[in-house]
Amino acid sequence: MLSETVISKGYQTVIPARIRKAHNIMPGDVLDWIDSETGIIVQPRKKRTLDDIIGLVKAEGDAVESKKRAQKGLK
């Protein structure tokens, strides 16, 4: 089903309710905008909870690399 929104003068738009509900998009979630050859892909990225990040960072190793991996959701 097609959904459309209008871009405001401040370059803001609204996520249609049907899409917000279907993907459980909540305030504070981040939308990643990906420019592809076929168009724009918009993907929601959920806020991380403490349970999500436990075990992502290792005690030894490179702290910067651990942070990058954690930001990408990798373990």
C-alpha positions as CSV (number, residue, x, y, z in Angstrom):
1,M,0.0,0.0,0.0
2,L,1.3,3.4,-1.0
3,S,1.7,6.1,1.7
4,E,2.8,9.6,1.0
5,T,3.7,12.7,3.1
6,V,4.6,16.3,2.3
7,I,7.9,17.9,3.2
8,S,7.5,21.1,5.3
9,K,9.4,24.3,4.7
10,G,11.8,23.1,7.5
11,Y,12.4,19.9,5.6
12,Q,10.4,17.8,8.1
13,T,7.9,15.1,7.3
14,V,5.6,12.8,9.3
15,I,5.9,9.0,9.3
16,P,2.4,7.6,8.4
17,A,0.6,6.0,11.4
18,R,0.3,2.7,9.5
19,I,4.0,2.4,9.0
20,R,4.9,3.6,12.6
21,K,2.6,1.0,14.0
22,A,3.7,-1.8,11.7
23,H,7.4,-1.2,12.6
24,N,6.9,-0.1,16.2
25,I,8.6,3.2,15.5
26,M,8.7,5.3,18.7
27,P,9.9,8.8,19.7
28,G,13.7,8.7,20.1
29,D,14.2,6.0,17.4
30,V,16.6,7.0,14.6
31,L,15.8,6.7,10.9
32,D,18.8,5.9,8.7
33,W,18.5,7.4,5.2
34,I,20.4,5.4,2.6
35,D,20.9,6.8,-0.9
36,S,20.9,3.9,-3.4
37,E,20.9,3.7,-7.2
38,T,17.2,2.9,-7.2
39,G,16.1,5.6,-4.7
40,I,16.1,6.4,-1.0
41,I,15.8,3.7,1.6
42,V,14.6,4.7,5.0
43,Q,15.4,2.2,7.8
44,P,14.4,2.6,11.5
45,R,17.2,2.0,14.0
46,K,15.8,1.3,17.5
47,K,17.2,2.9,20.6
48,R,19.5,0.4,22.5
49,T,18.5,-0.7,26.0
50,L,20.9,-1.9,28.6
51,D,20.0,-5.5,27.8
52,D,20.9,-4.8,24.1
53,I,24.4,-3.7,24.9
54,I,25.4,-6.1,27.7
55,G,28.3,-8.2,26.3
56,L,29.0,-6.0,23.3
57,V,32.2,-4.5,24.8
58,K,35.1,-6.7,25.7
59,A,37.5,-6.0,28.6
60,E,40.6,-6.4,26.4
61,G,41.2,-5.1,22.9
62,D,40.7,-1.7,21.2
63,A,38.1,0.5,22.9
64,V,37.5,2.5,19.7
65,E,36.8,-0.7,17.7
66,S,34.6,-2.0,20.4
67,K,32.6,1.2,20.4
68,K,32.2,1.1,16.6
69,R,31.0,-2.5,16.7
70,A,28.6,-1.6,19.5
71,Q,27.2,1.3,17.5
72,K,26.6,-1.1,14.6
73,G,24.9,-3.6,16.9
74,L,27.7,-6.2,16.3
75,K,29.1,-8.4,19.1
